[in-house]
Amino acid sequence: MCEDPVQICAANFERHVDNLVAAHRRGLIYVTSPVFDGALSVNDIPKLRILVRKALRARAWWKKYGPVWAQPLPISDLECIHLSWSDNLSMHLLEMYALSLQGRDYEFLGHPGFFRYCRGVMAAEYPRSNYLREDPALQIEFPPKELAGLDEYCRWRPLRDRDSKLIELLGI
């Protein structure tokens, strides 16, 4: 019987974190996870576990439904930073999409799809997206169409109270 790789990865992470928590019981511990590396309160570990599971599910979904050229879905800040250094402007759109998805706790089914999101960014008149709108290839691939709910950082925030609950609580 073959197990789901997302479940295996999440279970391994949870086992590792359980060992850390058991060894420390209180205070801060240093955690290395797919979405966050750094010191974290032992009390915040349950929230991080949920976030890691959601991020891994989002990455598995993206592998199946995301563009071939945009694999894998970046789920950490460091992965997104690497994309921002790319000369390929499509990778900048991927970075922005990933950060927007991260800000919604990786709830990919409730977030606009990549094509729709990119069209919204191309239509947005914010400093964050100005240089993208000037690229003729991106204009063809993602014809501008307004997307309600994009903020000035090109994160999709349809309602104020629908921002990230886990990331803000964890302080990451």
BELQUILIN-V280042 format. One record per residue. N is the residue number from 0. RES is the residue in three letters. SS is DSSP state (H for helix, E for strand, C for the rest). OMEGA is omega in degrees with one decimal (none if undefined). D_LAST is the distance of its C-alpha to the last C-alpha in Angstrom with 1 decimal. Layout:
[[N | RES | SS | OMEGA | D_LAST] [N | RES | SS | OMEGA | D_LAST]]
This chain:
[[0 | MET | C | -178.3 | 37.1] [1 | CYS | C | 179.3 | 34.0] [2 | GLU | C | 178.0 | 30.6] [3 | ASP | C | -178.7 | 27.8] [4 | PRO | H | 178.0 | 25.6] [5 | VAL | H | 179.4 | 22.4] [6 | GLN | H | 179.4 | 23.5] [7 | ILE | H | -179.9 | 24.5] [8 | CYS | H | 179.7 | 21.2] [9 | ALA | H | 180.0 | 19.3] [10 | ALA | H | 177.8 | 21.9] [11 | ASN | H | 178.0 | 21.8] [12 | PHE | H | -178.5 | 18.0] [13 | GLU | H | 177.6 | 18.7] [14 | ARG | H | 178.4 | 21.7] [15 | HIS | H | -179.1 | 20.0] [16 | VAL | H | 176.8 | 17.3] [17 | ASP | H | 178.5 | 20.3] [18 | ASN | H | 177.6 | 22.1] [19 | LEU | H | -178.6 | 19.3] [20 | VAL | H | -179.7 | 19.1] [21 | ALA | H | -179.1 | 22.9] [22 | ALA | H | -173.6 | 23.3] [23 | HIS | H | 177.0 | 21.2] [24 | ARG | C | 178.2 | 21.3] [25 | ARG | C | 179.6 | 19.3] [26 | GLY | C | -178.4 | 17.1] [27 | LEU | E | 172.2 | 14.3] [28 | ILE | E | 177.2 | 14.6] [29 | TYR | E | -176.2 | 13.4] [30 | VAL | E | 170.9 | 12.2] [31 | THR | E | -178.8 | 12.9] [32 | SER | C | 177.8 | 12.3] [33 | PRO | C | -177.0 | 12.9] [34 | VAL | C | -173.3 | 9.3] [35 | PHE | C | 171.9 | 7.4] [36 | ASP | E | 177.5 | 9.4] [37 | GLY | E | 179.4 | 9.2] [38 | ALA | E | -176.8 | 10.2] [39 | LEU | E | 177.2 | 9.5] [40 | SER | E | 176.9 | 12.0] [41 | VAL | H | -179.1 | 14.7] [42 | ASN | H | -179.1 | 14.6] [43 | ASP | H | -177.8 | 11.3] [44 | ILE | H | 178.8 | 12.7] [45 | PRO | H | 178.3 | 14.5] [46 | LYS | H | 178.5 | 11.6] [47 | LEU | H | 178.2 | 10.1] [48 | ARG | H | 179.5 | 13.7] [49 | ILE | H | -179.1 | 14.1] [50 | LEU | H | 179.1 | 11.2] [51 | VAL | H | 178.0 | 12.8] [52 | ARG | H | -179.8 | 16.1] [53 | LYS | H | -179.7 | 15.4] [54 | ALA | H | 179.8 | 14.1] [55 | LEU | H | 175.1 | 17.1] [56 | ARG | H | 178.6 | 19.4] [57 | ALA | H | 179.5 | 18.3] [58 | ARG | H | 177.7 | 19.0] [59 | ALA | H | 177.0 | 22.3] [60 | TRP | H | -179.1 | 23.2] [61 | TRP | H | 179.6 | 22.5] [62 | LYS | H | -178.8 | 24.8] [63 | LYS | H | -171.3 | 27.5] [64 | TYR | H | -179.6 | 27.2] [65 | GLY | C | 178.6 | 25.3] [66 | PRO | C | -179.3 | 27.4] [67 | VAL | H | -177.0 | 28.9] [68 | TRP | H | -174.1 | 27.9] [69 | ALA | H | -177.7 | 24.2] [70 | GLN | C | -12.6 | 23.6] [71 | PRO | C | 175.8 | 21.3] [72 | LEU | C | 176.4 | 18.6] [73 | PRO | C | -178.3 | 15.5] [74 | ILE | C | 176.4 | 12.6] [75 | SER | C | 177.4 | 10.2] [76 | ASP | H | -179.2 | 9.2] [77 | LEU | H | 177.5 | 12.1] [78 | GLU | H | 178.6 | 14.4] [79 | CYS | H | 179.0 | 14.0] [80 | ILE | H | 178.1 | 14.7] [81 | HIS | H | 178.9 | 17.8] [82 | LEU | H | -177.8 | 19.0] [83 | SER | H | 178.2 | 18.8] [84 | TRP | C | -175.7 | 21.3] [85 | SER | C | 173.4 | 23.8] [86 | ASP | C | -179.5 | 27.1] [87 | ASN | C | -175.9 | 27.2] [88 | LEU | H | 175.3 | 26.0] [89 | SER | H | 178.4 | 25.6] [90 | MET | H | 176.0 | 22.6] [91 | HIS | H | 175.9 | 21.0] [92 | LEU | H | 177.6 | 21.5] [93 | LEU | H | 177.7 | 20.0] [94 | GLU | H | -178.2 | 16.8] [95 | MET | H | 178.3 | 16.8] [96 | TYR | H | -178.3 | 17.5] [97 | ALA | H | 178.4 | 14.8] [98 | LEU | H | 177.0 | 12.1] [99 | SER | H | 178.6 | 14.0] [100 | LEU | H | 177.8 | 14.2] [101 | GLN | H | -179.6 | 10.5] [102 | GLY | C | 175.8 | 10.2] [103 | ARG | C | 179.7 | 12.9] [104 | ASP | C | 175.9 | 11.5] [105 | TYR | C | 176.2 | 13.9] [106 | GLU | C | -172.0 | 16.9] [107 | PHE | H | -179.1 | 19.1] [108 | LEU | H | 179.0 | 22.3] [109 | GLY | H | -177.5 | 21.4] [110 | HIS | C | 176.1 | 20.2] [111 | PRO | C | 176.9 | 23.0] [112 | GLY | C | -174.2 | 24.2] [113 | PHE | H | -177.8 | 23.7] [114 | PHE | H | 179.9 | 27.1] [115 | ARG | H | 178.3 | 26.9] [116 | TYR | H | -178.3 | 23.5] [117 | CYS | H | 176.1 | 24.8] [118 | ARG | H | 177.7 | 28.0] [119 | GLY | H | 178.0 | 26.0] [120 | VAL | H | -179.7 | 24.2] [121 | MET | H | 179.1 | 27.6] [122 | ALA | H | -175.9 | 29.0] [123 | ALA | C | 179.3 | 26.3] [124 | GLU | C | 177.8 | 27.5] [125 | TYR | C | 178.6 | 24.3] [126 | PRO | H | -178.0 | 24.0] [127 | ARG | H | -174.9 | 21.1] [128 | SER | H | -176.5 | 23.7] [129 | ASN | H | -176.6 | 27.0] [130 | TYR | H | 178.6 | 27.5] [131 | LEU | H | -178.8 | 27.0] [132 | ARG | H | -178.1 | 29.7] [133 | GLU | C | -177.3 | 32.1] [134 | ASP | C | -177.0 | 32.2] [135 | PRO | H | -179.3 | 35.3] [136 | ALA | H | 178.1 | 34.2] [137 | LEU | H | 178.1 | 31.0] [138 | GLN | H | 178.7 | 33.1] [139 | ILE | H | -177.4 | 35.4] [140 | GLU | H | -177.9 | 32.8] [141 | PHE | C | -179.4 | 30.7] [142 | PRO | C | -175.4 | 33.2] [143 | PRO | C | 174.0 | 31.5] [144 | LYS | C | -175.8 | 31.2] [145 | GLU | C | 176.2 | 29.3] [146 | LEU | C | 179.4 | 26.4] [147 | ALA | C | 176.1 | 25.8] [148 | GLY | C | 176.7 | 22.3] [149 | LEU | E | 176.6 | 20.9] [150 | ASP | C | -175.2 | 19.2] [151 | GLU | C | 176.4 | 19.7] [152 | TYR | C | -178.8 | 16.8] [153 | CYS | C | 170.9 | 18.5] [154 | ARG | C | -179.5 | 15.9] [155 | TRP | E | -179.3 | 18.0] [156 | ARG | C | -176.0 | 17.8] [157 | PRO | C | 178.6 | 21.2] [158 | LEU | C | -178.0 | 20.8] [159 | ARG | H | -175.9 | 18.6] [160 | ASP | H | -179.6 | 18.0] [161 | ARG | H | 174.4 | 17.0] [162 | ASP | C | -179.5 | 13.5] [163 | SER | C | 173.8 | 10.6] [164 | LYS | C | -175.8 | 11.2] [165 | LEU | H | -176.1 | 9.0] [166 | ILE | H | 179.4 | 5.5] [167 | GLU | H | 178.6 | 6.5] [168 | LEU | H | -179.7 | 8.0] [169 | LEU | H | -179.6 | 5.5] [170 | GLY | C | 178.5 | 3.8] [171 | ILE | C | none | 0.0]]
